[in-house]
């Protein structure tokens, strides 16, 4: 019986697509429990660091820093160091989970193809002509099928609980874009050029940007070895301030703005390579 079912799915990919897309839209899905917990801890740790970073930044805005503020900044940097050390202790699991998330993000990023097309031919001086090109959008059936399979394999059905369940922002955004992915089957035609993105394509692209912005802080935390170098430089800068050397605060306290800056997911490179180098 199972062999017959498997054969049927191979012979009828459209039926399988319908089943998978319906499951993404209607089921209560999420990440595996272990993965979900890893991301929650990463996001909570990052929020602690950001709060400390904002306090440091507000003190560094003053032209003159008091001894009390130096002591306060030192305590805040100690707290950041404690949190990032704690996160770094779970590096292998952090890397495993974020590597899979980023791998899936990269697939999702390839779903909507931007296609240049010629709208008109304009005559120039003499016998010269130039093409007027514009940008359109397309989703190819084989690519959709590949991504649909990958996302469906990654997500798990979750039991509904009576109480509120902790869920990370990253998981929430990931599940949201999975639902939009499921809806696409009913709202667009494959292998067709859209001169303007349809509503569901726009919804998907916007959701992808939100997912990207949610991945960035965690990505940079792991890529930069939990900011260990920046924290060391911040300690050196504070020591110099204690000794009242003539230095520029912005150059000494390298931790200024550290957790408020968005560093590049544009260079999302091959994240697996980065993670392996940090093992």
C-alpha positions in Angstrom: 0.0 0.0 0.0 2.8 2.4 0.9 4.6 1.6 -2.3 1.4 2.4 -4.3 1.0 5.7 -2.5 4.7 6.6 -3.2 4.3 5.7 -6.9 1.1 7.7 -7.1 2.8 10.8 -5.7 5.7 10.4 -8.2 3.3 10.1 -11.1 1.1 13.0 -9.9 3.3 15.9 -8.7 0.4 18.4 -9.0 -1.6 16.4 -6.4 1.4 16.4 -4.1 1.9 20.1 -4.5 -1.8 20.7 -3.6 -1.4 18.5 -0.5 1.8 20.2 0.6 0.6 23.8 0.0 -2.7 23.1 1.8 -0.8 21.7 4.7 1.4 24.9 5.0 -1.7 27.1 4.9 -4.0 25.2 7.3 -1.8 23.2 9.7 -0.4 24.4 13.0 3.3 24.2 12.0 6.5 25.3 13.5 10.2 24.4 14.0 11.3 21.3 15.9 11.1 21.9 19.6 14.9 21.8 20.0 15.5 24.3 17.2 12.8 26.5 18.5 14.4 26.7 22.0 17.8 27.5 20.5 16.5 30.5 18.6 14.5 31.7 21.6 17.7 31.7 23.7 19.6 33.5 21.0 16.9 36.2 20.6 16.6 36.7 24.4 20.4 37.0 24.7 20.6 39.5 21.9 17.9 41.6 23.4 19.9 41.7 26.7 23.0 42.8 24.8 21.0 45.4 22.8 19.6 46.9 26.0 23.1 47.2 27.5 24.4 48.6 24.2 21.7 51.3 24.1 22.7 52.4 27.6 26.4 52.6 26.6 25.5 54.6 23.5 23.5 57.1 25.5 26.4 57.7 27.9 28.9 58.1 25.0 26.8 60.8 23.5 28.0 63.2 26.3 31.2 65.1 25.5 32.4 64.6 29.0 32.2 61.2 30.7 32.1 61.0 34.5 33.8 58.4 36.5 30.4 57.0 37.5 29.6 56.5 33.8 32.9 54.8 33.2 32.1 52.3 36.0 28.5 51.9 34.7 29.8 51.2 31.2 32.3 48.7 32.6 29.5 46.8 34.3 27.4 46.8 31.1 30.3 45.4 29.1 30.7 42.7 31.7 27.1 41.9 31.3 27.3 41.7 27.6 30.4 39.5 27.9 28.6 37.2 30.3 25.6 36.9 27.9 27.7 36.3 24.8 29.9 33.8 26.5 26.7 31.9 27.6 25.4 32.0 24.0 28.8 30.9 22.7 28.8 27.8 24.9 26.0 26.5 22.7 27.8 27.4 19.5 27.5 24.0 17.6 23.7 23.9 18.1 23.4 27.6 17.3 25.3 27.0 14.1 23.4 23.9 13.1 20.0 25.6 13.6 20.9 28.9 11.9 22.7 27.1 9.0 19.4 25.3 8.2 17.3 28.5 8.6 19.7 30.4 6.3 19.9 27.5 3.8 16.0 27.6 3.5 16.0 31.4 3.3 18.4 31.2 0.3 15.9 28.8 -1.4 13.0 31.2 -0.7 15.0 34.1 -2.0 15.2 32.3 -5.4 11.5 31.7 -5.8 10.5 35.0 -7.5 12.6 35.5 -10.6 13.1 39.1 -11.9 13.0 38.9 -15.7 13.9 41.7 -18.0 11.7 42.0 -21.1 11.6 44.3 -24.1 8.5 46.6 -24.1 9.3 48.6 -27.2 11.9 49.6 -29.8 12.7 53.3 -30.0 14.1 54.9 -33.1 17.1 57.2 -32.6 19.0 59.5 -34.9 19.8 58.2 -38.3 19.0 54.5 -38.5 19.8 53.6 -34.9 17.3 51.8 -32.6 17.3 51.0 -28.9 15.2 48.6 -26.9 13.1 49.8 -24.0 13.5 47.1 -21.4 11.5 46.7 -18.2 11.5 44.3 -15.2 8.9 41.6 -14.7 8.4 38.8 -12.3 7.9 35.1 -12.7 7.6 31.9 -10.6 8.7 28.7 -12.3 6.8 25.6 -11.4 9.8 23.3 -10.9 11.4 25.8 -8.6 8.2 26.2 -6.6 7.9 22.5 -6.3 11.5 22.2 -5.0 11.1 25.0 -2.4 7.7 23.7 -1.3 9.2 20.3 -0.6 12.1 21.7 1.3 10.0 24.0 3.5 7.5 21.2 4.2 10.2 18.8 5.2 11.7 21.3 7.6 8.5 22.3 9.5 6.7 20.1 12.1 3.1 19.9 13.2 2.7 21.4 16.6 0.1 20.4 19.2 -2.2 23.2 20.1 -1.9 24.2 23.8 -4.5 25.9 26.0 -1.9 28.4 27.3 0.4 30.8 25.5 3.4 29.2 23.9 6.7 30.9 23.7 7.8 31.4 20.1 10.7 33.4 18.7 10.2 36.3 16.3 12.3 34.4 13.8 10.1 31.2 14.0 7.0 33.4 13.7 8.3 35.1 10.5 9.4 31.7 9.1 6.0 30.1 9.6 4.3 33.2 8.2 6.3 33.1 4.9 5.6 29.3 4.7 1.9 30.0 4.8 2.3 32.6 2.0 4.3 30.0 0.0 1.4 27.6 0.4 -1.1 30.2 -0.8 0.9 30.9 -4.0 -0.4 27.7 -5.7 -4.0 29.1 -5.7 -3.2 32.7 -6.7 -0.7 32.7 -9.5 0.1 31.0 -12.8 3.5 29.4 -13.1 5.9 30.1 -15.9 4.1 33.4 -16.7 5.6 36.8 -16.8 3.9 39.4 -14.6 4.7 43.0 -15.5 3.7 43.9 -12.0 4.0 41.6 -9.0 0.6 40.2 -8.0 -0.7 40.7 -4.5 0.5 37.3 -3.3 3.9 37.9 -4.9 4.2 41.3 -3.2 3.1 39.7 0.1 5.8 37.0 -0.3 8.6 39.5 -1.2 7.7 41.8 1.8 7.6 38.8 4.2 11.0 37.7 2.8 12.5 41.1 3.7 11.1 40.9 7.2 12.6 37.4 7.6 15.9 38.7 6.4 15.9 41.5 8.9 15.1 39.0 11.7 18.0 36.7 10.7 20.6 39.5 10.4 21.3 40.1 14.2 21.7 36.4 14.9 23.7 35.9 11.8 26.2 38.6 12.7 26.4 37.5 16.3 27.6 34.0 15.2 29.7 35.3 12.3 31.7 37.7 14.5 32.4 35.0 17.1 29.9 36.4 19.5 31.6 39.8 19.3 34.5 38.6 21.5 37.1 40.9 19.7 34.8 44.0 20.0 34.3 43.3 23.7 38.0 43.1 24.3 38.5 46.4 22.4 35.8 48.0 24.5 37.6 47.0 27.7 40.9 48.5 26.4 39.0 51.8 25.6 37.6 51.9 29.1 41.0 51.3 30.6 42.3 54.3 28.6 39.5 56.5 29.8 40.3 55.5 33.4 43.9 56.6 32.8 42.6 59.9 31.3 44.6 59.6 28.1 43.8 62.1 25.3 41.8 59.8 23.0 38.6 60.0 21.0 35.8 58.1 22.7 34.4 56.9 19.4 37.7 55.3 18.5 38.3 53.7 21.9 34.9 52.3 22.8 34.5 50.1 19.8 31.3 48.6 21.2 29.4 51.8 20.5 26.4 51.0 18.2 27.4 47.4 18.0 24.0 45.9 18.6 22.0 48.5 16.8 23.9 48.2 13.5 22.6 45.9 10.8 25.5 44.2 9.2 25.1 42.5 5.9 22.9 39.6 5.1 23.7 40.8 1.6 27.0 39.0 2.2 25.0 36.0 3.6 27.7 34.2 1.7 27.6 30.5 2.3 26.8 30.6 6.0 27.7 26.9 6.4 31.3 27.8 5.5 31.3 30.6 8.1 29.9 28.3 10.8 32.4 25.6 10.0 35.3 28.0 10.4 34.1 28.9 13.9 33.8 25.3 15.2 
